[in-house]
Amino acid sequence: MKKIVKLKTCNRSLLILTICILFSGIQLEVIHSNSLTLVWIHIIVGLLFMSFITYHIFLHFDYCNWFAKFHNLKNQFTRILWWVSLLTLITGIIASVHWLVTFAHAPIGGVHGKLGFLMILLSAGHIIKRFKFFKRK
């Protein structure tokens, strides 16, 4: 499969996963994370979302130092999205470990949620800027 086809498939999957993780995050916010099933769904969708983001970046940059690549990007918006995404991932891992041990919501989960919403907003900007990529030719 050609790289452009892989990228289009990945991007369309990311579009769907972005909507799913946003919906899941809002749902958890509304119910204060009081459903084991919905928290598990959020964790699974989040892992899928971050996996596809990793694949998306891989398709662009291959095997290289991604930190250097993002550091040298001229597009500040994408660079900010990179760092917010990393912080969202790190806080998500910490919140998930805490939740798996205690089955209780922690302040780090709240931080993760706020970062996650910021990441979704930045991702929406990233998508909108490149929306012509999704149009069929």
Buried (B, 14 or more C-beta within 10 A) or exposed (E): EEEEEBBBBBBEBBBEBBEBBBEBBEBBBEEEBEEEEBBEBBBEBBBBBBEBBEBBBBBEEEEEEBEEBBEEEEEEEBBBBBEBBBBBBEBBBBBBEBBEEEEEBBEBBBBBBEBBBBBBEBBEBBBEEEEEEEEEE
